[in-house]
Amino acid sequence: MEVKYDFSGYATKAGLLCTDGRTILPDAFKHQDTTVVPLVWAHLHKEPANILGKAILEHRDDGVYAYCKFNETEAGRTARELVKHGDITALSIYANQLKESAKKVIHGMIREVSLVLSGANPGALIDNLAFSHADGSWTGERDETEAIIYTGLALAHAEEEKVEELELPMEEETEEELVEHSAADPTVREVFDGMTEQQKTVVYAMLSSALDQEDTEEVEHSDEEDNIVKNNVFDKYKRTNQDEEGVVLSHDQMADVFKSAQKCGSFKDAMLKHATEWGIENIEVLFPDARNVRTTPDLVKRDDTWVAGVLSATHKTPFSRIRSMAADLTEDEARAKGYITGSKKAEQVFPVMKRITTPTTVYKKQKLDRDNIIDITDFDVVAWIRAEMQVLLKEEVARAMLIGDGRPVTDPDHINTENIRPIWRDDDFYAYKVKWDADISTINMIDEIVRARKHYKGTGYPTLYTTIDVVTDMLLVRDLNGRKIYPTMAELTSALRVANIVEVEVMEGIERNDGTNDLELVGLMVNMADYTVGTNRGGEITGFDDFDIDYNQYKYLIETRMCGALTKFQSAVVLEKVKAAG
């Protein structure tokens, strides 16, 4: 039995590349085959007067075809005359619940078919807009799940084509029905095997695009011919004419690739294995070179977050030679005395100690071949080198202040401890030494640190500089019930009566011999405000560069000339323990 309709045409065509990079796949609306939707004028479905009739959707391999019937309303009759006389020649659809994968629309729901002006884009143009919904509400926002899809394809009148009458349900599928429908779908392999050679060519082109190819897909379409997708990935030569036929992989060749991949475990290796015999010359397009995660190389270095705090807290003076003086008033000779009538008054004598610290130069030097500077275009290698030099110079100076540079005195690169005096090895007058037995427990060590606090005579509250292992042991101390005594760093800091606890990686494993025992450094309690740094004008950190014309090299130098020392009596407490034998 035949059904009468006023005209028919493609509501949308599959395989067309949209201007925003998306493509409607052939089966995106397959589930709506035989669905009846409203026929609307220019998608103005907010007004009932704009409903012109109905459209019966038919799924085809190359798109969605629509058989349209006008209502006997004034608007319907007017639209029928416009189509009949060729004034309106194009259809489009409004769809929502769009689902995408790699810019490919794989599923959606067509809500209405509209007559549109012939000036619409002849290709598949998807405009994501804020649509007015059927209930009259307005989102006012861009919605990625909705779209108006223009095809601008010519319409066919009823006299040109007939369609058999179909039993069409008016209700839309429920979510449960969609799930059941989806579960009955064939497997990917079955779908692929059922495709025509032309459809398989489309799949190959989409696969190559998903693999980040450099050449773009060329899509040609017309009203008279089926859409043809040509792909540049497997071309043996550059096309100069659209009619020239490029090299593509057949289904059998792809099957060989899959079989090889199952054996070797790598699709890339399998493709490369067959590339030569198939004459594929630019296979590297499918498998591009690795790219840098970051623009500059990562610096493998120690944790230096403590450096800035040490350097910024020191007391600075604009003189490169510093002298400290102190009078010891703790001896009995310095005490005030009682007077007995007729006796002689004794003078009060106390020693005055002084020491002078002179400057030294600390530097960092690098060189780069000019050829390398020119060839490295991914990042500014000179700026990167300068930043690296700045980081290491500051770390070396801060290390010299706390524990020394660790190099032997005979090393020509040794930083003289008479010029930058390390707190760890300073005289007992400035840095009081506290020593513990090797077998001291962590809980007892915490108690001893609190007791050693009485020897600190520096400014304000000190900072405890120690290693991450010492801090970890103290945080893991538990009571008899297995609960942590100091569950947070703040509670541990308060218990030790210090302003802060700073972990210094370069302090790990530091030892010295006092003439009797090997001593392992546990920590330093000090306020760096009592450590004075002296630098003349021009002696601050300064950078220099020069070009060696003989060796075609750029040389870079960063240096500072300075001195440093504790200048206050017992302004630091050095915490050490005897190293266990063996």
C-alpha positions in Angstrom: 0.0 0.0 0.0 1.3 3.4 -0.9 1.4 6.4 1.3 0.8 9.9 -0.1 3.5 12.5 0.6 4.1 16.0 -0.8 7.9 15.7 -1.2 10.9 13.9 0.0 14.7 14.5 0.3 17.7 13.9 2.5 17.3 15.4 5.9 21.0 14.9 6.5 23.8 13.1 4.8 26.6 11.1 6.5 30.3 11.3 5.9 30.4 15.1 5.3 33.2 16.9 7.1 31.7 19.9 9.0 33.4 23.2 9.3 34.0 22.7 13.0 35.8 19.4 12.4 33.0 17.0 13.2 31.5 14.3 11.0 28.1 12.6 11.1 28.7 8.8 11.0 26.3 6.7 8.8 24.5 5.0 11.7 24.3 8.0 14.0 20.4 8.1 13.6 19.9 4.5 12.5 17.7 3.8 15.5 15.1 6.4 14.3 14.3 4.6 11.0 10.5 5.0 10.4 10.2 7.6 13.2 7.7 10.4 12.6 8.8 13.9 13.6 7.3 17.4 13.0 8.0 19.3 9.8 8.8 22.9 10.8 9.6 26.1 9.1 13.2 27.2 9.7 13.4 25.5 13.1 10.9 28.0 14.6 9.2 25.3 16.6 8.3 27.6 19.5 5.2 28.8 17.6 2.5 26.2 16.7 1.7 28.1 13.5 5.2 27.2 12.2 4.4 23.5 12.3 3.9 22.6 8.7 3.3 18.9 8.8 5.2 15.7 9.6 8.2 13.9 8.3 8.8 10.1 8.1 12.4 9.3 8.6 14.1 6.5 6.7 17.6 5.3 7.5 19.9 4.9 4.4 23.5 3.9 4.2 24.5 7.5 3.2 22.2 9.4 5.5 18.6 10.0 6.7 15.9 10.4 4.1 12.6 12.1 4.9 9.1 11.7 3.3 7.2 14.9 4.2 3.5 15.6 4.3 2.0 19.1 4.7 -0.9 19.9 7.0 -4.0 21.5 5.5 -3.3 24.7 7.4 -2.6 28.1 5.9 1.1 27.8 6.7 1.1 24.2 5.3 -0.5 25.2 2.1 1.8 28.1 1.7 4.8 25.9 2.2 3.5 23.3 -0.3 3.3 26.0 -3.0 6.9 27.2 -2.2 8.3 23.7 -2.5 6.2 22.9 -5.6 7.5 26.0 -7.4 11.2 25.4 -6.4 11.4 28.4 -4.1 12.5 26.2 -1.2 14.9 23.4 -2.0 16.6 22.4 1.2 16.0 20.5 4.4 17.8 20.5 7.7 17.4 18.8 11.1 17.4 19.8 14.7 18.9 17.0 16.9 20.0 16.7 20.5 21.5 14.1 22.9 24.4 14.1 20.6 27.3 11.7 21.5 30.7 12.2 20.0 34.0 10.3 19.8 37.1 11.9 18.3 34.9 14.6 16.7 32.7 11.9 15.1 28.9 12.1 15.9 28.0 8.5 16.7 24.5 8.9 18.1 21.8 11.5 18.5 18.0 12.1 18.4 16.4 14.0 15.5 13.6 16.1 17.1 12.3 17.8 13.9 12.9 18.4 10.2 12.8 21.9 8.9 12.4 23.6 5.5 15.2 26.1 5.1 16.2 28.7 2.6 18.4 27.5 -0.3 21.2 29.8 0.8 22.1 27.2 3.5 25.6 25.7 3.4 25.6 22.9 0.8 27.9 20.9 3.1 27.0 19.6 6.5 27.4 22.6 8.7 26.8 22.1 12.4 26.1 25.3 14.4 26.1 24.7 18.1 23.7 27.4 19.4 21.5 28.1 22.5 18.2 26.7 21.2 14.7 27.5 22.4 13.2 24.2 23.7 9.8 22.8 23.0 8.5 24.1 26.3 9.5 27.7 25.4 12.4 27.8 27.8 15.7 29.4 26.6 19.0 28.1 27.8 21.0 31.2 26.8 24.2 29.0 26.7 26.1 26.9 24.3 25.1 23.2 24.4 27.4 20.6 22.9 24.6 18.0 22.9 22.3 20.0 20.5 22.8 21.0 16.9 21.0 22.3 13.8 22.5 20.3 10.9 22.1 21.9 7.4 22.6 19.9 4.3 21.0 22.1 1.6 20.2 19.0 -0.5 17.7 19.2 -3.3 14.2 17.8 -2.7 12.3 15.3 -4.7 8.5 15.8 -5.4 5.9 13.1 -4.8 5.5 12.3 -8.4 9.2 11.2 -8.7 9.3 8.6 -6.0 6.9 6.4 -4.1 7.2 4.8 -0.7 5.3 1.9 0.9 3.1 2.7 3.8 4.6 1.8 7.1 3.2 1.2 10.5 4.8 4.1 12.4 4.7 4.5 16.2 4.4 8.2 17.2 6.0 7.8 20.6 9.8 8.1 21.0 11.8 5.2 22.4 12.3 5.1 26.2 15.8 4.8 27.7 15.1 1.2 28.5 14.2 0.5 24.9 17.3 2.2 23.7 19.4 0.1 26.0 17.8 -3.1 24.7 18.2 -1.8 21.1 21.9 -1.2 21.7 22.4 -4.6 23.3 21.1 -6.3 20.1 23.6 -4.5 17.9 26.1 -6.6 16.0 29.8 -6.6 17.1 32.3 -4.2 15.6 33.8 -7.0 13.5 30.4 -7.9 12.1 29.7 -4.3 11.3 33.1 -3.9 9.6 32.8 -7.1 7.5 29.3 -6.0 6.4 30.6 -2.7 5.0 31.2 -2.0 1.3 34.7 -1.3 0.1 33.8 2.4 -0.1 32.6 2.5 3.5 35.8 0.7 4.6 37.9 3.3 2.9 36.0 5.9 5.0 36.9 4.0 8.1 40.6 3.9 7.2 40.6 7.6 6.6 39.0 8.2 10.0 41.5 5.9 11.7 44.5 7.8 10.2 43.0 11.2 11.2 42.6 9.9 14.8 46.3 9.0 14.8 47.3 12.7 14.5 48.1 12.7 10.8 49.6 15.9 9.3 47.7 15.7 6.0 44.0 16.4 6.2 41.1 14.5 4.7 39.8 15.7 1.4 36.0 15.3 1.2 34.2 15.8 -2.1 30.4 15.7 -2.5 27.8 16.7 -5.0 24.1 16.3 -5.5 24.6 13.8 -8.3 27.3 11.5 -6.8 27.9 9.7 -3.6 30.3 11.2 -1.2 34.0 10.1 -1.8 36.6 10.3 1.0 40.1 10.4 -0.3 43.0 10.2 2.2 46.5 11.5 1.8 48.1 9.2 4.3 48.8 6.3 1.9 49.5 8.4 -1.2 52.7 7.4 -3.1 52.9 10.9 -4.6 51.3 14.3 -4.1 48.0 14.7 -5.9 47.9 17.4 -8.6 44.4 16.5 -9.8 41.3 15.5 -7.9 40.7 12.7 -10.4 44.0 11.1 -9.7 43.7 7.9 -7.7 45.7 7.6 -4.5 47.0 4.4 -2.9 44.7 3.0 -0.2 44.8 -0.1 1.9 42.3 -2.8 1.1 40.4 -4.9 3.6 42.7 -7.9 3.0 45.8 -5.8 3.7 44.4 -4.4 6.9 43.5 -8.0 7.9 47.2 -8.9 7.4 48.2 -6.0 9.7 45.8 -7.2 12.4 47.1 -10.8 12.2 50.7 -9.6 12.5 49.8 -7.3 15.4 48.4 -10.3 17.3 51.7 -12.1 16.9 54.1 -9.3 17.8 51.8 -7.4 20.1 52.3 -4.0 18.5 50.0 -2.5 15.8 52.8 0.0 14.9 55.4 -2.7 14.4 52.9 -4.7 12.3 52.2 -1.7 10.1 55.8 -0.8 9.6 56.6 -4.5 8.7 54.2 -4.3 5.7 54.9 -0.7 4.7 57.7 -1.4 2.3 56.0 -4.2 0.3 52.9 -2.0 -0.1 54.9 1.0 -1.4 53.9 3.3 1.5 56.6 6.0 1.7 55.3 8.4 4.4 54.2 5.9 7.0 55.8 8.1 9.7 52.7 10.3 9.4 50.7 7.6 11.2 53.4 7.2 13.9 54.9 10.7 14.5 58.0 11.3 16.6 57.8 11.7 20.3 57.3 15.2 21.6 58.7 16.9 24.7 56.3 17.0 27.7 57.9 20.3 28.8 59.7 22.9 26.8 62.9 22.8 28.8 64.8 19.8 30.3 64.0 18.9 33.9 66.8 19.6 36.4 67.6 16.5 38.5 68.7 18.2 41.7 68.5 18.1 45.4 65.6 19.7 47.3 66.6 23.4 47.6 63.5 24.9 49.1 65.5 25.7 52.3 68.0 27.9 50.4 65.9 31.0 50.0 64.9 31.0 53.7 68.6 30.7 54.8 69.8 33.5 52.5 67.0 35.9 53.1 67.2 35.6 56.9 70.8 36.5 57.3 71.9 40.0 58.4 73.6 41.9 55.6 76.3 44.6 55.9 77.8 46.7 53.1 81.4 45.8 54.1 83.3 42.8 52.9 85.4 42.6 56.1 83.4 42.1 59.3 84.7 42.1 62.9 82.8 40.9 65.9 83.6 41.7 69.6 82.3 40.2 72.7 83.0 40.6 76.4 82.6 37.5 78.6 80.8 38.5 81.7 80.1 35.0 82.9 83.4 34.5 84.8 83.6 35.1 88.5 86.2 37.9 88.0 83.6 39.9 86.3 81.1 39.8 89.2 80.4 42.8 91.4 82.1 42.5 94.9 81.2 43.6 98.4 83.3 46.3 100.1 84.8 46.0 103.6 85.8 49.2 105.3 89.5 49.9 105.2 90.1 47.2 102.6 91.5 47.8 99.1 89.0 47.6 96.2 90.0 45.2 93.5 89.6 46.0 89.8 87.1 43.9 87.8 88.8 42.4 84.8 87.1 40.5 82.0 88.4 39.5 78.6 87.2 41.0 75.4 87.1 38.6 72.4 87.2 39.7 68.8 87.5 38.1 65.4 87.8 39.4 61.9 86.3 37.6 58.9 87.6 38.5 55.4 85.9 37.8 52.0 86.3 35.1 49.5 84.9 34.5 46.0 82.4 31.9 45.2 81.6 31.3 41.5 80.0 29.0 38.9 81.2 28.8 35.3 79.7 27.2 32.2 80.4 27.2 28.5 78.4 26.4 25.4 79.4 25.8 21.8 77.9 28.5 19.5 76.8 25.7 17.1 74.7 24.2 19.9 73.1 27.5 20.8 72.0 28.0 17.2 70.8 24.4 16.7 68.7 24.2 19.9 65.5 25.9 18.8 63.0 24.3 21.2 63.9 26.6 24.1 66.2 29.4 25.1 69.2 27.4 26.2 71.3 30.4 27.3 68.5 31.6 29.7 68.1 28.0 30.9 71.9 27.7 31.7 71.9 31.0 33.5 69.0 29.9 35.7 70.8 26.7 36.5 74.0 28.6 37.5 72.0 30.9 39.7 70.3 28.0 41.5 73.6 26.1 42.2 75.5 29.2 43.3 72.9 30.1 45.9 72.7 26.5 47.2 76.5 26.4 47.6 76.6 29.7 49.5 73.8 28.5 51.8 75.5 25.2 52.4 78.8 26.9 53.2 77.0 28.9 55.9 75.4 25.9 57.6 77.8 23.1 57.3 80.6 24.1 54.9 81.0 22.9 51.3 82.3 19.4 52.3 85.4 19.5 50.1 88.8 18.8 51.7 91.1 21.8 52.5 93.5 20.6 49.8 90.8 20.8 47.1 91.4 23.9 45.0 87.6 24.4 44.8 87.3 24.4 48.6 85.4 27.4 50.1 87.7 28.6 52.9 86.0 28.2 56.3 87.8 31.3 57.6 86.0 33.4 55.1 82.5 31.8 55.2 82.4 30.2 58.6 80.1 27.2 58.8 77.9 27.1 61.9 78.4 23.4 62.4 82.2 23.8 62.8 82.3 27.2 64.4 83.9 27.9 67.8 82.0 26.8 70.9 81.8 30.5 71.9 79.4 31.1 69.0 78.0 27.5 68.4 77.4 25.4 71.5 77.9 21.7 71.0 75.5 19.1 72.4 76.5 15.4 72.0 74.5 12.2 72.6 75.3 8.5 72.8 74.8 6.5 69.6 72.0 4.3 71.1 69.8 7.2 72.1 66.1 6.6 71.3 64.0 9.0 69.3 61.8 9.9 72.3 64.9 10.6 74.4 66.4 12.6 71.6 63.4 14.9 71.6 63.8 15.4 75.3 67.5 16.2 74.9 66.7 18.8 72.1 64.3 20.5 74.5 67.0 20.5 77.3 69.6 21.8 74.9 67.4 24.8 74.2 68.8 26.5 77.4 72.2 26.9 75.7 70.7 29.0 73.0 71.5 32.7 73.6 70.6 34.1 70.1 67.9 36.4 68.9 64.3 35.3 69.4 63.2 31.8 68.7 65.6 29.7 66.6 64.9 27.5 63.6 65.8 23.8 63.7 67.7 22.8 60.5 67.7 19.0 60.3 67.2 16.1 57.9 64.0 14.5 56.7 64.9 11.2 58.4 65.2 12.9 61.8 61.9 14.7 61.3 60.2 11.5 60.2 61.4 9.6 63.2 60.1 12.2 65.6 56.7 12.4 63.9 56.4 8.6 64.1 57.0 8.4 67.9 54.1 6.6 69.6 52.9 6.3 73.1 52.2 3.0 74.9 48.7 2.9 73.3 50.2 3.1 69.8 49.0 6.7 69.2 51.3 9.3 67.6 52.6 11.7 70.2 53.2 14.5 67.7 50.8 13.8 64.8 51.5 17.1 63.0 54.5 19.2 62.3 53.0 22.2 64.2 52.7 20.1 67.4 56.3 18.9 67.0 57.6 22.4 66.4 55.8 23.7 69.5 57.2 20.8 71.7 60.8 21.5 70.6 60.4 25.3 71.4 61.5 26.4 67.9 60.0 28.8 65.4 60.2 26.4 62.5 61.6 23.0 61.4 63.4 23.1 58.1 64.5 19.9 56.3 67.9 20.3 54.6 68.8 17.5 52.2 72.6 18.3 52.1 72.8 17.7 55.8 72.1 14.0 55.4 75.1 11.7 56.4 77.3 14.7 57.5 80.0 13.6 60.0 83.1 14.9 61.7 85.7 13.7 64.2 86.3 15.7 67.3 89.6 13.9 68.0 87.9 11.2 70.1 84.7 10.1 68.3 83.1 10.2 64.9 80.1 12.5 65.4 77.0 12.5 63.1 75.2 15.8 62.7 71.5 15.7 63.9 70.6 19.4 63.6 71.4 23.0 64.0 69.3 25.4 66.2 70.0 28.9 65.0 68.3 32.2 64.0 70.0 33.2 60.8 69.5 36.8 61.7 72.6 36.3 64.0 74.6 35.3 60.9 76.2 38.3 59.3 77.0 38.4 55.5 79.4 41.1 54.3 79.7 42.3 50.7 81.2 45.4 49.2 79.3 47.2 46.4 79.9 45.2 43.3 80.5 42.0 45.2 76.9 40.8 45.1 75.9 38.0 42.7 76.9 39.2 39.3 76.9 37.5 35.9 79.5 37.8 33.0 79.7 36.3 29.6 82.5 36.2 26.9 83.1 34.7 23.5 86.2 32.6 22.8 86.8 33.1 19.1 89.5 30.4 18.9 87.1 27.6 20.2 83.8 29.2 19.0 82.4 29.0 22.5 80.4 31.3 24.7 81.5 31.3 28.3 79.3 32.3 31.2 80.4 33.2 34.8 78.3 34.0 37.8 80.1 34.9 41.1 79.9 36.7 44.4 82.6 38.0 46.8 81.5 37.9 50.4 82.2 36.8 53.9 80.0 35.3 56.6 80.0 34.4 60.2 78.0 34.2 63.5 78.6 37.4 65.4 76.7 36.7 68.6 77.7 34.6 71.6 76.1 31.1 71.6 73.7 32.1 68.9 73.6 28.5 67.6 73.3 25.1 69.2 74.9 22.1 67.3 73.1 18.8 67.9 75.3 15.7 67.3 75.4 12.1 68.3 78.2 9.6 68.5 78.2 7.4 65.4 77.6 3.7 66.2 80.6 1.4 65.7 80.6 -0.5 62.5 
